[in-house]
Amino acid sequence: MPVSKTIKLADELEKMINEQYTPGDSFFTASQLAAERKISGTTANNVLKILEHRRLIIRSQRKGAVIAPREVNPVSQEKIIILLSQASEKHTNDKVYIDEFIIGIQNVFPNATITITTLDANANDEAIVAATGLPGTPDQRSSYILWSVPLNVQRFFAASKLPCVIYGTKFPSIPDTIRNVECDTRSTVQLIRNHLLGNNRSRFACLLHSHLVAGDILILDEFQSAFANNTIYYKFLPFDELVYEHEINRLLETFYPDALICQTELMANVASRCCRSRGIIPGQNIDIVLYMDTGKPYPSTFPHVVVNRKIKTPGQRVAGLLKKVLEGKTSEGELIPVQLVAPSNAYTEF
């Protein structure tokens, strides 16, 4: 994955601040930056948040943004590399979600440089070393966030003793020396089950990607356990919208489900379209529930499970755990609490 547009612009503006501005100078507001760089207001605001977390600017509602005083003894720079498997990248290929995650990390590590690197699911040790730039340069410490990576990558880092944490599910064979932060999958499945049974649904179909990562395997186990006494059909699909449409139409013709549990919002949108083309009205004749996009900081129009952000964002939780690892503090892994949201405008077509 290339560097996110938000991070790239933040790095560019940091260089500009260091070369062209002095403490106390006025800086862009979000609207000014959006107009200057022809970007959305959301992206502009995220860029300014990152600069604020890096202690380069100070923002206030009355004065806008001004250049912050220079740190006399800046903290040594930390390099944080987020490793994302190519399969997981397709799950999380959402700019808003990734930006929010990085902003959360920058909040805990204001002086860190953050990069995102994707790995092939079958990467061997040599490919992992090449992708991560190991062993790194002596002037910059590197630590790693393993975002839903496959077993071979988790094993590599367990053997390497490099500082890292896992965002997502840790495989059972990985030692407890590596900690992880993950969404509460058991609660996720129970919330979905209770919602569907409460709507008197009885024939369930669960749509998953054919390339399963650790978290997918765990949540599949939870579904099989929770729906053991119900009629449920599992369909594994490649990353292809046309295949989604073909297979969901076949499913509607042969299995006649009254509830579809979808792994991603794209699957849910295709399912809704297929149902409507057959006169099956989502929310009336059938329920469509989204379970995998639990990290998005904006609402879906489908009933969906979201993480609780009232205390910390996922990025802040992962970075907080990584900080404890770097400080040599013993810490347990962490489950992110979840809740199910059924929007009042559920199934609305846009």
C-alpha positions as CSV (number, residue, x, y, z in Angstrom):
1,M,0.0,0.0,0.0
2,P,1.4,3.4,-0.9
3,V,1.7,6.0,1.9
4,S,-1.7,7.4,2.7
5,K,-2.5,10.8,1.1
6,T,-3.1,12.2,4.5
7,I,0.3,11.1,5.9
8,K,2.1,12.2,2.8
9,L,0.6,15.7,3.0
10,A,1.3,15.9,6.8
11,D,5.0,15.0,6.1
12,E,5.2,17.7,3.4
13,L,3.7,20.4,5.6
14,E,6.0,19.4,8.5
15,K,9.0,20.0,6.2
16,M,7.4,23.4,5.2
17,I,6.9,24.3,8.9
18,N,10.5,23.5,9.8
19,E,11.9,25.5,6.8
20,Q,9.5,28.4,6.4
21,Y,7.7,29.2,9.6
22,T,8.6,30.4,13.1
23,P,6.7,29.8,16.4
24,G,3.6,31.9,16.7
25,D,3.0,32.2,12.9
26,S,-0.5,31.6,11.7
27,F,-1.1,28.4,9.8
28,F,-3.8,27.0,7.6
29,T,-7.3,26.4,8.9
30,A,-9.0,23.2,7.7
31,S,-11.0,25.1,5.1
32,Q,-8.0,27.1,3.9
33,L,-5.9,23.9,3.6
34,A,-8.8,22.1,1.7
35,A,-9.0,25.0,-0.8
36,E,-5.3,25.4,-1.2
37,R,-4.6,21.6,-1.8
38,K,-8.0,20.8,-3.4
39,I,-8.8,18.1,-0.9
40,S,-11.9,17.3,1.2
41,G,-12.5,19.1,4.5
42,T,-12.3,15.7,6.3
43,T,-8.8,15.0,4.8
44,A,-7.7,18.6,5.7
45,N,-8.8,18.2,9.2
46,N,-7.1,14.8,9.6
47,V,-3.8,16.4,8.3
48,L,-4.0,19.2,10.9
49,K,-4.8,16.6,13.6
50,I,-1.6,14.8,12.8
51,L,0.5,18.0,12.8
52,E,-1.1,18.8,16.2
53,H,-0.3,15.4,17.6
54,R,3.3,15.9,16.3
55,R,3.3,19.1,18.4
56,L,4.0,21.2,15.3
57,I,0.9,23.4,15.5
58,I,-1.5,24.5,18.2
59,R,-5.2,24.7,17.3
60,S,-8.0,26.7,18.9
61,Q,-11.5,27.6,17.8
62,R,-10.8,31.3,18.2
63,K,-7.4,31.7,16.7
64,G,-7.3,28.8,14.3
65,A,-3.8,27.2,14.0
66,V,-0.5,28.7,14.9
67,I,3.0,27.2,14.8
68,A,4.0,25.7,18.2
69,P,7.2,26.5,20.1
70,R,10.1,24.4,19.1
71,E,11.1,21.6,21.4
72,V,14.5,22.2,22.9
73,N,15.2,18.5,23.4
74,P,12.9,16.6,21.1
75,V,12.1,13.0,21.9
76,S,14.1,10.5,19.8
77,Q,12.2,9.7,16.7
78,E,10.4,6.3,16.7
79,K,9.7,4.6,13.4
80,I,6.5,2.5,13.4
81,I,5.8,0.2,10.5
82,I,2.3,-1.2,10.0
83,L,2.4,-4.5,8.2
84,L,-0.8,-5.4,6.4
85,S,-1.4,-8.6,4.5
86,Q,-2.8,-8.1,0.9
87,A,-6.0,-9.9,1.9
88,S,-6.5,-7.7,4.9
89,E,-5.8,-4.6,2.8
90,K,-8.9,-5.5,0.8
91,H,-10.9,-5.8,4.0
92,T,-9.7,-2.4,5.2
93,N,-9.2,-0.5,2.0
94,D,-10.9,2.5,3.4
95,K,-9.1,5.8,3.6
96,V,-11.2,7.3,6.5
97,Y,-10.6,4.2,8.6
98,I,-6.9,4.0,8.0
99,D,-6.5,7.8,8.6
100,E,-8.3,7.5,11.9
101,F,-6.1,4.6,12.9
102,I,-2.9,6.4,12.1
103,I,-4.1,9.6,13.9
104,G,-4.7,7.4,17.0
105,I,-1.1,6.1,16.8
106,Q,0.2,9.6,16.3
107,N,-1.7,10.7,19.4
108,V,0.4,8.3,21.5
109,F,3.6,8.6,19.5
110,P,3.7,12.3,18.5
111,N,7.3,12.1,17.2
112,A,6.9,8.9,15.3
113,T,7.1,8.4,11.5
114,I,4.5,5.9,10.4
115,T,4.6,3.8,7.3
116,I,2.3,1.1,5.9
117,T,3.7,-1.9,4.1
118,T,1.7,-4.8,2.5
119,L,2.8,-8.3,2.4
120,D,1.8,-11.2,0.2
121,A,-0.1,-13.8,2.3
122,N,2.5,-16.4,1.4
123,A,5.6,-14.2,2.0
124,N,8.7,-16.1,3.2
125,D,11.2,-14.7,5.7
126,E,13.3,-13.1,2.9
127,A,10.2,-11.3,1.6
128,I,9.3,-10.1,5.1
129,V,12.8,-8.7,5.6
130,A,12.8,-7.0,2.2
131,A,9.3,-5.5,2.8
132,T,10.0,-4.2,6.3
133,G,13.5,-2.8,5.6
134,L,15.1,-4.9,8.4
135,P,17.4,-4.6,10.2
136,G,16.9,-0.8,9.9
137,T,19.2,2.1,10.5
138,P,20.9,2.6,13.8
139,D,19.6,6.2,14.2
140,Q,16.0,5.2,14.2
141,R,14.3,2.6,16.3
142,S,11.7,0.6,14.5
143,S,8.7,-1.2,16.0
144,Y,5.8,-3.0,14.3
145,I,2.1,-3.3,14.2
146,L,0.9,-6.5,12.6
147,W,-2.5,-5.8,11.2
148,S,-4.4,-9.1,10.7
149,V,-1.3,-10.7,9.2
150,P,-1.1,-14.5,8.4
151,L,0.5,-17.1,10.6
152,N,3.9,-17.1,8.9
153,V,4.3,-13.4,9.6
154,Q,3.3,-13.7,13.2
155,R,5.8,-16.6,13.6
156,F,8.6,-14.6,12.0
157,F,8.2,-11.8,14.5
158,A,7.7,-14.1,17.5
159,A,11.1,-15.6,16.6
160,S,12.8,-12.3,15.8
161,K,12.1,-10.8,19.3
162,L,11.5,-7.4,17.5
163,P,9.1,-5.0,19.3
164,C,5.6,-5.5,17.9
165,V,1.9,-5.9,18.7
166,I,-0.8,-7.5,16.7
167,Y,-4.0,-5.7,15.7
168,G,-6.4,-8.5,15.1
169,T,-6.5,-12.1,16.1
170,K,-3.3,-13.9,17.4
171,F,-3.0,-17.5,16.3
172,P,-3.0,-19.9,19.2
173,S,0.5,-21.2,18.5
174,I,2.0,-17.7,18.9
175,P,3.6,-17.2,22.4
176,D,2.2,-14.8,24.9
177,T,5.3,-12.7,24.6
178,I,3.4,-11.0,21.7
179,R,0.3,-9.1,22.7
180,N,-2.7,-8.2,20.6
181,V,-5.7,-5.9,20.4
182,E,-8.8,-7.2,18.7
183,C,-12.5,-6.6,18.5
184,D,-14.6,-8.8,20.8
185,T,-15.6,-11.4,18.2
186,R,-17.8,-13.4,20.6
187,S,-19.9,-10.4,21.5
188,T,-20.0,-9.4,17.8
189,V,-21.6,-12.7,16.8
190,Q,-24.0,-12.8,19.8
191,L,-25.2,-9.3,19.1
192,I,-25.9,-10.2,15.4
193,R,-27.6,-13.5,16.4
194,N,-29.8,-11.8,19.0
195,H,-30.7,-9.1,16.5
196,L,-31.8,-11.6,13.8
197,L,-33.6,-13.9,16.1
198,G,-35.4,-10.9,17.6
199,N,-36.7,-10.2,14.1
200,N,-37.9,-13.8,13.8
201,R,-35.4,-14.8,11.2
202,S,-34.7,-18.5,10.8
203,R,-32.7,-19.2,7.6
204,F,-29.3,-17.6,7.7
205,A,-26.5,-17.2,5.1
206,C,-23.1,-16.0,6.1
207,L,-21.0,-14.5,3.2
208,L,-17.2,-14.6,3.7
209,H,-14.1,-14.0,1.7
210,S,-12.5,-17.2,0.4
211,H,-9.0,-16.0,1.6
212,L,-9.4,-16.2,5.4
213,V,-7.0,-14.5,7.8
214,A,-6.7,-15.3,11.5
215,G,-9.7,-13.1,12.6
216,D,-11.9,-14.6,9.9
217,I,-11.2,-18.1,11.2
218,L,-12.0,-17.2,14.8
219,I,-15.3,-15.4,13.9
220,L,-16.3,-18.4,11.7
221,D,-15.8,-20.6,14.7
222,E,-18.0,-18.2,16.8
223,F,-20.7,-18.3,14.1
224,Q,-20.7,-22.1,14.0
225,S,-21.0,-22.2,17.8
226,A,-23.7,-19.5,18.1
227,F,-25.8,-20.8,15.3
228,A,-25.4,-24.5,16.0
229,N,-29.1,-25.0,16.5
230,N,-30.1,-22.9,13.5
231,T,-30.2,-23.4,9.8
232,I,-27.1,-21.5,8.4
233,Y,-25.3,-21.6,5.1
234,Y,-21.7,-20.4,4.6
235,K,-20.6,-19.0,1.2
236,F,-16.9,-18.3,0.5
237,L,-16.4,-15.7,-2.2
238,P,-13.3,-14.2,-4.0
239,F,-12.7,-10.5,-4.0
240,D,-14.9,-9.7,-7.1
241,E,-18.1,-7.7,-7.2
242,L,-19.4,-9.6,-10.3
243,V,-18.8,-12.9,-8.5
244,Y,-20.7,-11.5,-5.4
245,E,-23.7,-10.7,-7.6
246,H,-23.7,-14.1,-9.4
247,E,-23.3,-16.1,-6.2
248,I,-25.8,-14.1,-4.1
249,N,-28.4,-14.4,-6.8
250,R,-27.9,-18.2,-6.9
251,L,-28.1,-18.3,-3.1
252,L,-31.5,-16.4,-3.2
253,E,-32.8,-18.9,-5.8
254,T,-31.8,-22.1,-4.0
255,F,-31.5,-21.5,-0.3
256,Y,-34.2,-18.8,0.3
257,P,-32.5,-17.1,3.3
258,D,-34.3,-14.5,5.4
259,A,-31.1,-13.1,6.8
260,L,-27.7,-12.4,5.1
261,I,-24.7,-11.8,7.3
262,C,-22.1,-10.0,5.2
263,Q,-18.3,-9.6,5.8
264,T,-18.0,-6.2,4.1
265,E,-20.1,-3.3,3.1
266,L,-19.6,-4.0,-0.6
267,M,-21.0,-7.5,-0.1
268,A,-24.0,-6.0,1.8
269,N,-24.6,-3.4,-1.0
270,V,-24.5,-6.1,-3.7
271,A,-26.8,-8.3,-1.6
272,S,-29.3,-5.4,-1.2
273,R,-29.2,-4.8,-4.9
274,C,-29.8,-8.5,-5.7
275,C,-32.7,-8.7,-3.3
276,R,-34.4,-5.6,-4.6
277,S,-34.1,-6.8,-8.2
278,R,-36.2,-9.9,-7.1
279,G,-38.8,-7.9,-5.2
280,I,-37.3,-9.0,-1.8
281,I,-37.3,-5.9,0.4
282,P,-34.4,-5.6,2.9
283,G,-35.8,-4.9,6.3
284,Q,-39.1,-6.5,5.5
285,N,-38.7,-9.9,3.7
286,I,-35.0,-10.2,4.6
287,D,-32.4,-8.7,7.0
288,I,-28.9,-7.8,5.8
289,V,-26.4,-7.4,8.6
290,L,-22.8,-6.2,8.3
291,Y,-20.2,-7.6,10.8
292,M,-16.7,-7.1,9.5
293,D,-16.3,-3.4,9.1
294,T,-16.3,-2.8,12.8
295,G,-13.6,-0.2,12.8
296,K,-15.1,2.4,10.5
297,P,-15.6,5.8,12.2
298,Y,-18.7,6.6,10.2
299,P,-22.1,4.9,10.1
300,S,-23.2,2.2,7.6
301,T,-26.8,2.2,6.4
302,F,-27.0,-1.5,7.3
303,P,-27.4,-2.8,10.9
304,H,-23.8,-3.3,11.9
305,V,-21.4,-3.8,14.7
306,V,-19.2,-0.9,15.7
307,V,-16.3,-0.6,18.2
308,N,-16.8,1.6,21.3
309,R,-14.8,4.8,20.7
310,K,-16.0,6.7,23.8
311,I,-12.7,6.1,25.6
312,K,-10.1,5.3,22.9
313,T,-10.0,4.7,19.1
314,P,-8.5,1.4,17.9
315,G,-5.4,3.2,16.9
316,Q,-4.9,4.6,20.4
317,R,-5.5,1.2,21.9
318,V,-2.9,-0.5,19.7
319,A,-0.4,2.3,20.2
320,G,-0.9,2.3,23.9
321,L,-0.1,-1.4,24.0
322,L,2.9,-0.9,21.8
323,K,4.2,1.8,24.1
324,K,4.0,-0.6,27.1
325,V,6.0,-3.1,25.1
326,L,8.7,-0.6,24.3
327,E,8.8,0.4,27.9
328,G,9.3,-3.2,29.0
329,K,6.0,-3.3,30.9
330,T,4.1,-6.5,31.2
331,S,0.7,-6.1,29.7
332,E,-2.2,-8.4,28.7
333,G,-3.8,-8.2,25.3
334,E,-7.0,-6.2,24.9
335,L,-10.5,-6.8,23.7
336,I,-12.2,-3.8,22.1
337,P,-15.8,-3.6,23.3
338,V,-18.5,-3.6,20.5
339,Q,-22.1,-2.7,20.1
340,L,-24.7,-3.3,17.4
341,V,-26.2,-0.3,15.6
342,A,-29.5,-0.5,13.7
343,P,-29.8,2.9,11.9
344,S,-33.2,4.5,11.6
345,N,-32.4,4.8,7.9
346,A,-31.4,1.2,7.6
347,Y,-31.4,-0.2,4.0
348,T,-31.8,3.2,2.5
349,E,-30.6,3.3,-1.1
350,F,-28.3,6.2,-2.1
